[in-house]
Each structure stands twice: as C-alpha cells, then as structure tokens.
Amino acid sequence: MDVLLLLAQGLTNRQIAARLYLSPRTVDKHVERLLAKTHSPNRVALAAHASLPVSP
C-alpha cells in the first residue's frame, strides 16, 4: 500500500525505494504486481486507481 501511495504522489521507483528502505528491484516487483492486480496499463492509470474511493 505504501508503494502505491508514493507512486500516486509521482515518485519514481528509485525514490520510493529510498523512502521505504527497499531495493529498487523490490519496488519494481511491487509495481509490476500492482499493475497486474488492477489491470492497469501503466503507472498513470495505477495512480488514478489509487485515488478512487474505497467502499466499506
């Protein structure tokens, strides 16, 4: 979830990795999985998906 929120703020994978004390490759994998899970074609669509309201 942290990766998605930072991605939605416009951070690069390298910046996300530095903020979360992860390797850039780990962040790459997280982003790949998020793209697949949400069926998003790219980071922009994934960021838009992150801003959608969540129903209880």
PDBQT receptor file of N, H, CA, C and O in Angstrom, charges set to zero:
ATOM      1  N   MET A   1       0.821  -1.187   0.000  1.00  0.00    +0.000 N 
ATOM      2  CA  MET A   1       0.000   0.000   0.000  1.00  0.00    +0.000 C 
ATOM      3  C   MET A   1       0.870   1.258   0.000  1.00  0.00    +0.000 C 
ATOM      4  O   MET A   1       0.553   2.239  -0.673  1.00  0.00    +0.000 OA
ATOM      5  N   ASP A   2       1.961   1.224   0.754  1.00  0.00    +0.000 N 
ATOM      6  H   ASP A   2       2.219   0.428   1.301  1.00  0.00    +0.000 HD
ATOM      7  CA  ASP A   2       2.854   2.384   0.792  1.00  0.00    +0.000 C 
ATOM      8  C   ASP A   2       3.424   2.682  -0.586  1.00  0.00    +0.000 C 
ATOM      9  O   ASP A   2       3.534   3.841  -0.984  1.00  0.00    +0.000 OA
ATOM     10  N   VAL A   3       3.786   1.626  -1.311  1.00  0.00    +0.000 N 
ATOM     11  H   VAL A   3       3.697   0.684  -0.987  1.00  0.00    +0.000 HD
ATOM     12  CA  VAL A   3       4.345   1.812  -2.652  1.00  0.00    +0.000 C 
ATOM     13  C   VAL A   3       3.316   2.499  -3.538  1.00  0.00    +0.000 C 
ATOM     14  O   VAL A   3       3.653   3.429  -4.270  1.00  0.00    +0.000 OA
ATOM     15  N   LEU A   4       2.088   2.060  -3.481  1.00  0.00    +0.000 N 
ATOM     16  H   LEU A   4       1.814   1.304  -2.887  1.00  0.00    +0.000 HD
ATOM     17  CA  LEU A   4       1.032   2.634  -4.308  1.00  0.00    +0.000 C 
ATOM     18  C   LEU A   4       0.792   4.105  -3.971  1.00  0.00    +0.000 C 
ATOM     19  O   LEU A   4       0.633   4.928  -4.873  1.00  0.00    +0.000 OA
ATOM     20  N   LEU A   5       0.766   4.434  -2.706  1.00  0.00    +0.000 N 
ATOM     21  H   LEU A   5       0.895   3.765  -1.974  1.00  0.00    +0.000 HD
ATOM     22  CA  LEU A   5       0.538   5.823  -2.300  1.00  0.00    +0.000 C 
ATOM     23  C   LEU A   5       1.672   6.733  -2.764  1.00  0.00    +0.000 C 
ATOM     24  O   LEU A   5       1.423   7.848  -3.223  1.00  0.00    +0.000 OA
ATOM     25  N   LEU A   6       2.899   6.271  -2.650  1.00  0.00    +0.000 N 
ATOM     26  H   LEU A   6       3.101   5.365  -2.278  1.00  0.00    +0.000 HD
ATOM     27  CA  LEU A   6       4.038   7.078  -3.092  1.00  0.00    +0.000 C 
ATOM     28  C   LEU A   6       4.078   7.186  -4.606  1.00  0.00    +0.000 C 
ATOM     29  O   LEU A   6       4.431   8.234  -5.148  1.00  0.00    +0.000 OA
ATOM     30  N   LEU A   7       3.718   6.113  -5.286  1.00  0.00    +0.000 N 
ATOM     31  H   LEU A   7       3.431   5.263  -4.846  1.00  0.00    +0.000 HD
ATOM     32  CA  LEU A   7       3.642   6.141  -6.747  1.00  0.00    +0.000 C 
ATOM     33  C   LEU A   7       2.600   7.170  -7.184  1.00  0.00    +0.000 C 
ATOM     34  O   LEU A   7       2.821   7.923  -8.133  1.00  0.00    +0.000 OA
ATOM     35  N   ALA A   8       1.468   7.197  -6.489  1.00  0.00    +0.000 N 
ATOM     36  H   ALA A   8       1.288   6.585  -5.719  1.00  0.00    +0.000 HD
ATOM     37  CA  ALA A   8       0.401   8.143  -6.825  1.00  0.00    +0.000 C 
ATOM     38  C   ALA A   8       0.836   9.592  -6.591  1.00  0.00    +0.000 C 
ATOM     39  O   ALA A   8       0.271  10.513  -7.182  1.00  0.00    +0.000 OA
ATOM     40  N   GLN A   9       1.828   9.792  -5.740  1.00  0.00    +0.000 N 
ATOM     41  H   GLN A   9       2.286   9.044  -5.260  1.00  0.00    +0.000 HD
ATOM     42  CA  GLN A   9       2.361  11.136  -5.497  1.00  0.00    +0.000 C 
ATOM     43  C   GLN A   9       3.378  11.538  -6.559  1.00  0.00    +0.000 C 
ATOM     44  O   GLN A   9       3.883  12.660  -6.549  1.00  0.00    +0.000 OA
ATOM     45  N   GLY A  10       3.676  10.618  -7.476  1.00  0.00    +0.000 N 
ATOM     46  H   GLY A  10       3.265   9.707  -7.484  1.00  0.00    +0.000 HD
ATOM     47  CA  GLY A  10       4.573  10.938  -8.583  1.00  0.00    +0.000 C 
ATOM     48  C   GLY A  10       6.026  10.564  -8.371  1.00  0.00    +0.000 C 
ATOM     49  O   GLY A  10       6.882  10.960  -9.162  1.00  0.00    +0.000 OA
ATOM     50  N   LEU A  11       6.325   9.814  -7.327  1.00  0.00    +0.000 N 
ATOM     51  H   LEU A  11       5.630   9.492  -6.684  1.00  0.00    +0.000 HD
ATOM     52  CA  LEU A  11       7.706   9.424  -7.071  1.00  0.00    +0.000 C 
ATOM     53  C   LEU A  11       8.141   8.316  -8.030  1.00  0.00    +0.000 C 
ATOM     54  O   LEU A  11       7.327   7.503  -8.471  1.00  0.00    +0.000 OA
ATOM     55  N   THR A  12       9.418   8.298  -8.341  1.00  0.00    +0.000 N 
ATOM     56  H   THR A  12      10.079   8.958  -7.983  1.00  0.00    +0.000 HD
ATOM     57  CA  THR A  12       9.979   7.232  -9.172  1.00  0.00    +0.000 C 
ATOM     58  C   THR A  12      10.214   5.999  -8.299  1.00  0.00    +0.000 C 
ATOM     59  O   THR A  12      10.175   6.077  -7.071  1.00  0.00    +0.000 OA
ATOM     60  N   ASN A  13      10.458   4.868  -8.948  1.00  0.00    +0.000 N 
ATOM     61  H   ASN A  13      10.489   4.805  -9.945  1.00  0.00    +0.000 HD
ATOM     62  CA  ASN A  13      10.745   3.648  -8.190  1.00  0.00    +0.000 C 
ATOM     63  C   ASN A  13      11.968   3.836  -7.299  1.00  0.00    +0.000 C 
ATOM     64  O   ASN A  13      11.986   3.368  -6.160  1.00  0.00    +0.000 OA
ATOM     65  N   ARG A  14      12.975   4.510  -7.808  1.00  0.00    +0.000 N 
ATOM     66  H   ARG A  14      12.960   4.889  -8.733  1.00  0.00    +0.000 HD
ATOM     67  CA  ARG A  14      14.195   4.736  -7.023  1.00  0.00    +0.000 C 
ATOM     68  C   ARG A  14      13.895   5.603  -5.799  1.00  0.00    +0.000 C 
ATOM     69  O   ARG A  14      14.412   5.341  -4.713  1.00  0.00    +0.000 OA
ATOM     70  N   GLN A  15      13.067   6.629  -5.969  1.00  0.00    +0.000 N 
ATOM     71  H   GLN A  15      12.647   6.842  -6.851  1.00  0.00    +0.000 HD
ATOM     72  CA  GLN A  15      12.699   7.495  -4.840  1.00  0.00    +0.000 C 
ATOM     73  C   GLN A  15      11.862   6.731  -3.815  1.00  0.00    +0.000 C 
ATOM     74  O   GLN A  15      12.042   6.894  -2.609  1.00  0.00    +0.000 OA
ATOM     75  N   ILE A  16      10.946   5.899  -4.307  1.00  0.00    +0.000 N 
ATOM     76  H   ILE A  16      10.799   5.767  -5.287  1.00  0.00    +0.000 HD
ATOM     77  CA  ILE A  16      10.122   5.078  -3.412  1.00  0.00    +0.000 C 
ATOM     78  C   ILE A  16      11.014   4.133  -2.619  1.00  0.00    +0.000 C 
ATOM     79  O   ILE A  16      10.846   3.979  -1.409  1.00  0.00    +0.000 OA
ATOM     80  N   ALA A  17      11.954   3.508  -3.297  1.00  0.00    +0.000 N 
ATOM     81  H   ALA A  17      12.091   3.634  -4.279  1.00  0.00    +0.000 HD
ATOM     82  CA  ALA A  17      12.875   2.576  -2.634  1.00  0.00    +0.000 C 
ATOM     83  C   ALA A  17      13.649   3.274  -1.521  1.00  0.00    +0.000 C 
ATOM     84  O   ALA A  17      13.799   2.726  -0.429  1.00  0.00    +0.000 OA
ATOM     85  N   ALA A  18      14.131   4.461  -1.791  1.00  0.00    +0.000 N 
ATOM     86  H   ALA A  18      14.010   4.906  -2.678  1.00  0.00    +0.000 HD
ATOM     87  CA  ALA A  18      14.890   5.203  -0.781  1.00  0.00    +0.000 C 
ATOM     88  C   ALA A  18      14.013   5.561   0.418  1.00  0.00    +0.000 C 
ATOM     89  O   ALA A  18      14.451   5.459   1.564  1.00  0.00    +0.000 OA
ATOM     90  N   ARG A  19      12.796   5.973   0.156  1.00  0.00    +0.000 N 
ATOM     91  H   ARG A  19      12.440   6.055  -0.775  1.00  0.00    +0.000 HD
ATOM     92  CA  ARG A  19      11.881   6.355   1.251  1.00  0.00    +0.000 C 
ATOM     93  C   ARG A  19      11.514   5.171   2.133  1.00  0.00    +0.000 C 
ATOM     94  O   ARG A  19      11.397   5.306   3.351  1.00  0.00    +0.000 OA
ATOM     95  N   LEU A  20      11.331   4.001   1.506  1.00  0.00    +0.000 N 
ATOM     96  H   LEU A  20      11.425   3.891   0.517  1.00  0.00    +0.000 HD
ATOM     97  CA  LEU A  20      10.862   2.827   2.249  1.00  0.00    +0.000 C 
ATOM     98  C   LEU A  20      11.993   1.886   2.650  1.00  0.00    +0.000 C 
ATOM     99  O   LEU A  20      11.747   0.812   3.199  1.00  0.00    +0.000 OA
ATOM    100  N   TYR A  21      13.235   2.291   2.374  1.00  0.00    +0.000 N 
ATOM    101  H   TYR A  21      13.435   3.163   1.928  1.00  0.00    +0.000 HD
ATOM    102  CA  TYR A  21      14.403   1.464   2.693  1.00  0.00    +0.000 C 
ATOM    103  C   TYR A  21      14.311   0.084   2.043  1.00  0.00    +0.000 C 
ATOM    104  O   TYR A  21      14.564  -0.939   2.679  1.00  0.00    +0.000 OA
ATOM    105  N   LEU A  22      13.941   0.083   0.761  1.00  0.00    +0.000 N 
ATOM    106  H   LEU A  22      13.735   0.914   0.245  1.00  0.00    +0.000 HD
ATOM    107  CA  LEU A  22      13.866  -1.136  -0.040  1.00  0.00    +0.000 C 
ATOM    108  C   LEU A  22      14.830  -1.008  -1.204  1.00  0.00    +0.000 C 
ATOM    109  O   LEU A  22      15.316   0.083  -1.503  1.00  0.00    +0.000 OA
ATOM    110  N   SER A  23      15.105  -2.123  -1.858  1.00  0.00    +0.000 N 
ATOM    111  H   SER A  23      14.710  -3.009  -1.615  1.00  0.00    +0.000 HD
ATOM    112  CA  SER A  23      15.920  -2.038  -3.067  1.00  0.00    +0.000 C 
ATOM    113  C   SER A  23      15.020  -1.587  -4.218  1.00  0.00    +0.000 C 
ATOM    114  O   SER A  23      13.820  -1.865  -4.205  1.00  0.00    +0.000 OA
ATOM    115  N   PRO A  24      15.579  -0.902  -5.203  1.00  0.00    +0.000 N 
ATOM    116  CA  PRO A  24      14.776  -0.501  -6.364  1.00  0.00    +0.000 C 
ATOM    117  C   PRO A  24      14.132  -1.703  -7.060  1.00  0.00    +0.000 C 
ATOM    118  O   PRO A  24      13.020  -1.594  -7.576  1.00  0.00    +0.000 OA
ATOM    119  N   ARG A  25      14.815  -2.833  -7.077  1.00  0.00    +0.000 N 
ATOM    120  H   ARG A  25      15.718  -2.921  -6.658  1.00  0.00    +0.000 HD
ATOM    121  CA  ARG A  25      14.262  -4.039  -7.708  1.00  0.00    +0.000 C 
ATOM    122  C   ARG A  25      13.014  -4.524  -6.961  1.00  0.00    +0.000 C 
ATOM    123  O   ARG A  25      12.061  -4.985  -7.589  1.00  0.00    +0.000 OA
ATOM    124  N   THR A  26      13.013  -4.427  -5.648  1.00  0.00    +0.000 N 
ATOM    125  H   THR A  26      13.787  -4.053  -5.138  1.00  0.00    +0.000 HD
ATOM    126  CA  THR A  26      11.837  -4.810  -4.862  1.00  0.00    +0.000 C 
ATOM    127  C   THR A  26      10.658  -3.916  -5.215  1.00  0.00    +0.000 C 
ATOM    128  O   THR A  26       9.536  -4.397  -5.373  1.00  0.00    +0.000 OA
ATOM    129  N   VAL A  27      10.906  -2.633  -5.336  1.00  0.00    +0.000 N 
ATOM    130  H   VAL A  27      11.817  -2.242  -5.208  1.00  0.00    +0.000 HD
ATOM    131  CA  VAL A  27       9.844  -1.697  -5.714  1.00  0.00    +0.000 C 
ATOM    132  C   VAL A  27       9.358  -2.010  -7.125  1.00  0.00    +0.000 C 
ATOM    133  O   VAL A  27       8.155  -1.976  -7.382  1.00  0.00    +0.000 OA
ATOM    134  N   ASP A  28      10.275  -2.313  -8.044  1.00  0.00    +0.000 N 
ATOM    135  H   ASP A  28      11.253  -2.340  -7.836  1.00  0.00    +0.000 HD
ATOM    136  CA  ASP A  28       9.887  -2.704  -9.406  1.00  0.00    +0.000 C 
ATOM    137  C   ASP A  28       8.896  -3.860  -9.365  1.00  0.00    +0.000 C 
ATOM    138  O   ASP A  28       7.873  -3.837 -10.049  1.00  0.00    +0.000 OA
ATOM    139  N   LYS A  29       9.206  -4.864  -8.562  1.00  0.00    +0.000 N 
ATOM    140  H   LYS A  29      10.037  -4.882  -8.006  1.00  0.00    +0.000 HD
ATOM    141  CA  LYS A  29       8.337  -6.046  -8.459  1.00  0.00    +0.000 C 
ATOM    142  C   LYS A  29       6.974  -5.678  -7.868  1.00  0.00    +0.000 C 
ATOM    143  O   LYS A  29       5.942  -6.157  -8.337  1.00  0.00    +0.000 OA
ATOM    144  N   HIS A  30       6.974  -4.836  -6.849  1.00  0.00    +0.000 N 
ATOM    145  H   HIS A  30       7.813  -4.447  -6.468  1.00  0.00    +0.000 HD
ATOM    146  CA  HIS A  30       5.706  -4.400  -6.251  1.00  0.00    +0.000 C 
ATOM    147  C   HIS A  30       4.848  -3.678  -7.295  1.00  0.00    +0.000 C 
ATOM    148  O   HIS A  30       3.646  -3.926  -7.399  1.00  0.00    +0.000 OA
ATOM    149  N   VAL A  31       5.467  -2.795  -8.056  1.00  0.00    +0.000 N 
ATOM    150  H   VAL A  31       6.443  -2.594  -7.971  1.00  0.00    +0.000 HD
ATOM    151  CA  VAL A  31       4.733  -2.046  -9.083  1.00  0.00    +0.000 C 
ATOM    152  C   VAL A  31       4.204  -3.003 -10.148  1.00  0.00    +0.000 C 
ATOM    153  O   VAL A  31       3.058  -2.871 -10.579  1.00  0.00    +0.000 OA
ATOM    154  N   GLU A  32       5.016  -3.960 -10.575  1.00  0.00    +0.000 N 
ATOM    155  H   GLU A  32       5.946  -4.068 -10.224  1.00  0.00    +0.000 HD
ATOM    156  CA  GLU A  32       4.563  -4.953 -11.558  1.00  0.00    +0.000 C 
ATOM    157  C   GLU A  32       3.336  -5.698 -11.048  1.00  0.00    +0.000 C 
ATOM    158  O   GLU A  32       2.372  -5.897 -11.787  1.00  0.00    +0.000 OA
ATOM    159  N   ARG A  33       3.374  -6.109  -9.788  1.00  0.00    +0.000 N 
ATOM    160  H   ARG A  33       4.157  -5.948  -9.188  1.00  0.00    +0.000 HD
ATOM    161  CA  ARG A  33       2.239  -6.852  -9.211  1.00  0.00    +0.000 C 
ATOM    162  C   ARG A  33       0.996  -5.969  -9.096  1.00  0.00    +0.000 C 
ATOM    163  O   ARG A  33      -0.119  -6.424  -9.349  1.00  0.00    +0.000 OA
ATOM    164  N   LEU A  34       1.191  -4.714  -8.717  1.00  0.00    +0.000 N 
ATOM    165  H   LEU A  34       2.097  -4.344  -8.511  1.00  0.00    +0.000 HD
ATOM    166  CA  LEU A  34       0.063  -3.786  -8.622  1.00  0.00    +0.000 C 
ATOM    167  C   LEU A  34      -0.566  -3.541  -9.992  1.00  0.00    +0.000 C 
ATOM    168  O   LEU A  34      -1.789  -3.490 -10.116  1.00  0.00    +0.000 OA
ATOM    169  N   LEU A  35       0.266  -3.391 -11.012  1.00  0.00    +0.000 N 
ATOM    170  H   LEU A  35       1.260  -3.432 -10.911  1.00  0.00    +0.000 HD
ATOM    171  CA  LEU A  35      -0.247  -3.202 -12.376  1.00  0.00    +0.000 C 
ATOM    172  C   LEU A  35      -1.074  -4.412 -12.803  1.00  0.00    +0.000 C 
ATOM    173  O   LEU A  35      -2.149  -4.260 -13.382  1.00  0.00    +0.000 OA
ATOM    174  N   ALA A  36      -0.572  -5.605 -12.517  1.00  0.00    +0.000 N 
ATOM    175  H   ALA A  36       0.301  -5.727 -12.046  1.00  0.00    +0.000 HD
ATOM    176  CA  ALA A  36      -1.283  -6.829 -12.895  1.00  0.00    +0.000 C 
ATOM    177  C   ALA A  36      -2.585  -6.980 -12.111  1.00  0.00    +0.000 C 
ATOM    178  O   ALA A  36      -3.623  -7.316 -12.683  1.00  0.00    +0.000 OA
ATOM    179  N   LYS A  37      -2.528  -6.733 -10.807  1.00  0.00    +0.000 N 
ATOM    180  H   LYS A  37      -1.686  -6.460 -10.343  1.00  0.00    +0.000 HD
ATOM    181  CA  LYS A  37      -3.710  -6.893  -9.953  1.00  0.00    +0.000 C 
ATOM    182  C   LYS A  37      -4.843  -5.956 -10.330  1.00  0.00    +0.000 C 
ATOM    183  O   LYS A  37      -6.014  -6.333 -10.281  1.00  0.00    +0.000 OA
ATOM    184  N   THR A  38      -4.494  -4.740 -10.703  1.00  0.00    +0.000 N 
ATOM    185  H   THR A  38      -3.543  -4.433 -10.743  1.00  0.00    +0.000 HD
ATOM    186  CA  THR A  38      -5.510  -3.736 -11.011  1.00  0.00    +0.000 C 
ATOM    187  C   THR A  38      -5.826  -3.660 -12.501  1.00  0.00    +0.000 C 
ATOM    188  O   THR A  38      -6.676  -2.877 -12.925  1.00  0.00    +0.000 OA
ATOM    189  N   HIS A  39      -5.135  -4.479 -13.288  1.00  0.00    +0.000 N 
ATOM    190  H   HIS A  39      -4.444  -5.115 -12.943  1.00  0.00    +0.000 HD
ATOM    191  CA  HIS A  39      -5.304  -4.477 -14.752  1.00  0.00    +0.000 C 
ATOM    192  C   HIS A  39      -5.045  -3.086 -15.328  1.00  0.00    +0.000 C 
ATOM    193  O   HIS A  39      -5.680  -2.672 -16.298  1.00  0.00    +0.000 OA
ATOM    194  N   SER A  40      -4.109  -2.379 -14.715  1.00  0.00    +0.000 N 
ATOM    195  H   SER A  40      -3.593  -2.715 -13.926  1.00  0.00    +0.000 HD
ATOM    196  CA  SER A  40      -3.748  -1.036 -15.178  1.00  0.00    +0.000 C 
ATOM    197  C   SER A  40      -2.670  -1.143 -16.256  1.00  0.00    +0.000 C 
ATOM    198  O   SER A  40      -1.715  -1.903 -16.097  1.00  0.00    +0.000 OA
ATOM    199  N   PRO A  41      -2.809  -0.399 -17.342  1.00  0.00    +0.000 N 
ATOM    200  CA  PRO A  41      -1.825  -0.488 -18.425  1.00  0.00    +0.000 C 
ATOM    201  C   PRO A  41      -0.519   0.252 -18.137  1.00  0.00    +0.000 C 
ATOM    202  O   PRO A  41       0.499  -0.026 -18.770  1.00  0.00    +0.000 OA
ATOM    203  N   ASN A  42      -0.538   1.202 -17.177  1.00  0.00    +0.000 N 
ATOM    204  H   ASN A  42      -1.365   1.428 -16.663  1.00  0.00    +0.000 HD
ATOM    205  CA  ASN A  42       0.668   1.986 -16.898  1.00  0.00    +0.000 C 
ATOM    206  C   ASN A  42       0.572   2.634 -15.519  1.00  0.00    +0.000 C 
ATOM    207  O   ASN A  42      -0.435   2.504 -14.823  1.00  0.00    +0.000 OA
ATOM    208  N   ARG A  43       1.634   3.330 -15.141  1.00  0.00    +0.000 N 
ATOM    209  H   ARG A  43       2.452   3.436 -15.706  1.00  0.00    +0.000 HD
ATOM    210  CA  ARG A  43       1.711   3.959 -13.818  1.00  0.00    +0.000 C 
ATOM    211  C   ARG A  43       0.669   5.055 -13.629  1.00  0.00    +0.000 C 
ATOM    212  O   ARG A  43       0.163   5.250 -12.524  1.00  0.00    +0.000 OA
ATOM    213  N   VAL A  44       0.351   5.766 -14.693  1.00  0.00    +0.000 N 
ATOM    214  H   VAL A  44       0.761   5.608 -15.591  1.00  0.00    +0.000 HD
ATOM    215  CA  VAL A  44      -0.641   6.845 -14.600  1.00  0.00    +0.000 C 
ATOM    216  C   VAL A  44      -2.008   6.262 -14.246  1.00  0.00    +0.000 C 
ATOM    217  O   VAL A  44      -2.701   6.780 -13.370  1.00  0.00    +0.000 OA
ATOM    218  N   ALA A  45      -2.389   5.190 -14.926  1.00  0.00    +0.000 N 
ATOM    219  H   ALA A  45      -1.825   4.769 -15.637  1.00  0.00    +0.000 HD
ATOM    220  CA  ALA A  45      -3.666   4.538 -14.635  1.00  0.00    +0.000 C 
ATOM    221  C   ALA A  45      -3.655   3.944 -13.228  1.00  0.00    +0.000 C 
ATOM    222  O   ALA A  45      -4.668   3.964 -12.530  1.00  0.00    +0.000 OA
ATOM    223  N   LEU A  46      -2.518   3.423 -12.825  1.00  0.00    +0.000 N 
ATOM    224  H   LEU A  46      -1.695   3.407 -13.393  1.00  0.00    +0.000 HD
ATOM    225  CA  LEU A  46      -2.396   2.868 -11.478  1.00  0.00    +0.000 C 
ATOM    226  C   LEU A  46      -2.555   3.965 -10.427  1.00  0.00    +0.000 C 
ATOM    227  O   LEU A  46      -3.211   3.757  -9.406  1.00  0.00    +0.000 OA
ATOM    228  N   ALA A  47      -1.966   5.117 -10.671  1.00  0.00    +0.000 N 
ATOM    229  H   ALA A  47      -1.433   5.286 -11.500  1.00  0.00    +0.000 HD
ATOM    230  CA  ALA A  47      -2.102   6.249  -9.750  1.00  0.00    +0.000 C 
ATOM    231  C   ALA A  47      -3.557   6.710  -9.681  1.00  0.00    +0.000 C 
ATOM    232  O   ALA A  47      -4.050   7.046  -8.605  1.00  0.00    +0.000 OA
ATOM    233  N   ALA A  48      -4.239   6.727 -10.815  1.00  0.00    +0.000 N 
ATOM    234  H   ALA A  48      -3.838   6.453 -11.690  1.00  0.00    +0.000 HD
ATOM    235  CA  ALA A  48      -5.656   7.098 -10.833  1.00  0.00    +0.000 C 
ATOM    236  C   ALA A  48      -6.470   6.085 -10.043  1.00  0.00    +0.000 C 
ATOM    237  O   ALA A  48      -7.395   6.451  -9.318  1.00  0.00    +0.000 OA
ATOM    238  N   HIS A  49      -6.123   4.820 -10.186  1.00  0.00    +0.000 N 
ATOM    239  H   HIS A  49      -5.372   4.523 -10.775  1.00  0.00    +0.000 HD
ATOM    240  CA  HIS A  49      -6.806   3.755  -9.450  1.00  0.00    +0.000 C 
ATOM    241  C   HIS A  49      -6.627   3.952  -7.937  1.00  0.00    +0.000 C 
ATOM    242  O   HIS A  49      -7.540   3.685  -7.155  1.00  0.00    +0.000 OA
ATOM    243  N   ALA A  50      -5.460   4.414  -7.546  1.00  0.00    +0.000 N 
ATOM    244  H   ALA A  50      -4.718   4.631  -8.180  1.00  0.00    +0.000 HD
ATOM    245  CA  ALA A  50      -5.172   4.631  -6.122  1.00  0.00    +0.000 C 
ATOM    246  C   ALA A  50      -6.027   5.739  -5.534  1.00  0.00    +0.000 C 
ATOM    247  O   ALA A  50      -6.281   5.751  -4.330  1.00  0.00    +0.000 OA
ATOM    248  N   SER A  51      -6.473   6.667  -6.365  1.00  0.00    +0.000 N 
ATOM    249  H   SER A  51      -6.267   6.657  -7.343  1.00  0.00    +0.000 HD
ATOM    250  CA  SER A  51      -7.246   7.798  -5.850  1.00  0.00    +0.000 C 
ATOM    251  C   SER A  51      -8.746   7.531  -5.818  1.00  0.00    +0.000 C 
ATOM    252  O   SER A  51      -9.518   8.392  -5.397  1.00  0.00    +0.000 OA
ATOM    253  N   LEU A  52      -9.165   6.347  -6.258  1.00  0.00    +0.000 N 
ATOM    254  H   LEU A  52      -8.538   5.647  -6.600  1.00  0.00    +0.000 HD
ATOM    255  CA  LEU A  52     -10.587   6.002  -6.220  1.00  0.00    +0.000 C 
ATOM    256  C   LEU A  52     -11.023   5.758  -4.781  1.00  0.00    +0.000 C 
ATOM    257  O   LEU A  52     -10.253   5.221  -3.985  1.00  0.00    +0.000 OA
ATOM    258  N   PRO A  53     -12.247   6.147  -4.438  1.00  0.00    +0.000 N 
ATOM    259  CA  PRO A  53     -12.726   5.900  -3.073  1.00  0.00    +0.000 C 
ATOM    260  C   PRO A  53     -12.908   4.405  -2.820  1.00  0.00    +0.000 C 
ATOM    261  O   PRO A  53     -13.234   3.637  -3.725  1.00  0.00    +0.000 OA
ATOM    262  N   VAL A  54     -12.689   4.020  -1.578  1.00  0.00    +0.000 N 
ATOM    263  H   VAL A  54     -12.424   4.644  -0.843  1.00  0.00    +0.000 HD
ATOM    264  CA  VAL A  54     -12.833   2.619  -1.174  1.00  0.00    +0.000 C 
ATOM    265  C   VAL A  54     -14.158   2.469  -0.453  1.00  0.00    +0.000 C 
ATOM    266  O   VAL A  54     -14.461   3.228   0.468  1.00  0.00    +0.000 OA
ATOM    267  N   SER A  55     -14.951   1.485  -0.874  1.00  0.00    +0.000 N 
ATOM    268  H   SER A  55     -14.705   0.869  -1.622  1.00  0.00    +0.000 HD
ATOM    269  CA  SER A  55     -16.230   1.266  -0.196  1.00  0.00    +0.000 C 
ATOM    270  C   SER A  55     -15.999   0.418   1.055  1.00  0.00    +0.000 C 
ATOM    271  O   SER A  55     -15.141  -0.465   1.055  1.00  0.00    +0.000 OA
ATOM    272  N   PRO A  56     -16.751   0.678   2.109  1.00  0.00    +0.000 N 
ATOM    273  CA  PRO A  56     -16.556  -0.047   3.383  1.00  0.00    +0.000 C 
ATOM    274  C   PRO A  56     -16.946  -1.489   3.320  1.00  0.00    +0.000 C 
ATOM    275  O   PRO A  56     -16.832  -2.204   4.316  1.00  0.00    +0.000 OA
TER     276      PRO A  56
